[in-house]
Amino acid sequence: MNKNKFYSIVIVGLIILNIVLIGFMAMPKHGKKGSKDGPNSGAKDGPKQIVVDRLQLSPEQTIAYEELINVHRGIVRSKDHQLRDLKQGLFNELKNDKSLKKDSILNEIASVQMAIERLHFDHFKDIKDLCTSEQKEDFDVMVHDIGRIFRPKGRK
């Protein structure tokens, strides 16, 4: 076999390999948003759509649910800003040799964090209150998956 024939075979092989790799990269990933596997199966819009689908919310219930989400997000966002400011104040205490405010700031942080968790709990209670008795049974089943459904992206 001469050099030209050998190089031609290698080049054709590399082209075929590149086409196959590009094909694999273009295929949808399993376990990702929109795939048929995992707790987010069928979810095009994330947790909100999962709740709508799993509870089979009517259009009217979906509108009320979206309003609950908007109110909830606004309040939590405000608490998150408050929490960030408190944490910055805590870190500013590192400049002081005698940190007298540290414990009171830590108590405030704990209080705000507790308020956030209470808001989350009350938000899910409000969602359950939107449900019919049949949907409440589905909600009770969904409760076991809430941690996974509402997990921040990138965390397993």
N, C-alpha and C positions, 0 to 999 in steps of 0.2 A: 504494500500500500504506500503510495507516495504522500509527500507532505501536504499537497493541496487537497487531496481526498480526505486525509485525516482532519485537517483544519475545517473543512466543509462540514464533516460529520459533527465535530465539536461545536461549531457555530449553530448548526441546526438544532442540536441537542440543547444548547443554552437558550435559544429562542423558545423552544417548546417548554423548557423549565420555567422561563419567565412568564409565559402565558398561563401555565398552570398556577403559579404563585399569585398572579394577579387575580385569577378566578377565585382562589381561596380567600383572598383579601376582600373581594367584593361580596362574598356570601355573608348573610346575617349571622351574628354571633349568638350562640345558645346562652340562655340565662340573662340576657340583656333585655332592656325595655322593649316590649313588643314581641318577644319570643314566646313560644308556646310552653316553655318550662318555667318553673319557679313561681313564687307568690305573686309576682307582678304580671303573670301571663295575661295577655290581651290588653294590657294597659298602654294606651297611646299617650295619655297625658299624666301619667304617674299616679300617685296615691289618690287624688281626687276621683279619677276615672275608675280606679279599682273599687272605691267605696260605692260609687254610683252603680257600677256593674254588679257587685256582690250583693248589694241590698235591693237591687232592681228598683231604684228610685224613679218615681214618675217625673215628668217634666216640671211640675209645680214643686215637688220635693227637691229636685235638683237645683232650682232657682233659690229656694230657701237655704239649701246646703251651701251654695256658693256665697250667699250673703253671710252665713255663719263663718265661712272661711275668711272672708274679707275682714270682718270685725275681729276675728281671732288673730289674724296675722298682724293687724294694726296694733292691737294691744300687746302682743308678744314682741313685736319689733320695738315698741316703746320700752318694755321691760328689758330687752336685750341691750338697748342703748344705756339704760340706767345701770345695768350690770357691768357693762364695759367701762363706764365712768367710775364706778366704785372700784373696780379692779385696778384702774389706772391710779386712783387715789391710794390704794393699798401699795402699789409698786412705788409710788412717790414717797411712801413712808420709809423706803430703804435708804433714802438720803439722810434721814434723821438717826442720830446715834441712839436716842431714846424714843422709840416708837410708841407713843402713848395712845394713838388712835387705832392701831392695828386691830385690836380685838373688837372694837366697835364697828370698824369697817367690815371685818369678817362676819360679824353678826348681821349687818345690813345685806351683805352679799347672800348669806344663807336665807334671809327673809325674802329677798327678791327672787332667788332661785325657787324657793318654796311657792311663791306666788305664781311663777311661770308654770310649775308642775300642776298647781291647782287649776290654772287656766286651761291647760291641756285636758285635764280630767273633766272639767266642766264642759269643755268644747265637745268631747265625745258623748257626754251625757245629753247635751243639746241635740247632737246628731241622732242619738237613740230616740229622743222625744219626737223627732220628725217622723219616725217609722210607724207603720201599721203593726198590728200584733204579729202578723206573719213575718214582716221584715225584722221585727225585734228578735225573732228566733235566729234569723240569718246574722243579725248584728252580734248576738251572743256567740255564735260560731266564729265570726270574724275577729272577735276580741282576742283570740289566741294568736292571730297573725298581725295585730296592730303594731307590735314592735318591729316586725320585718317590713310591713307596708310603709311605715312612716320613718324608717331608718334613713339618716342622711346619706346622700349618694356617696359611693366610694367606701362605705363601711360594710363589713360582713358580719 
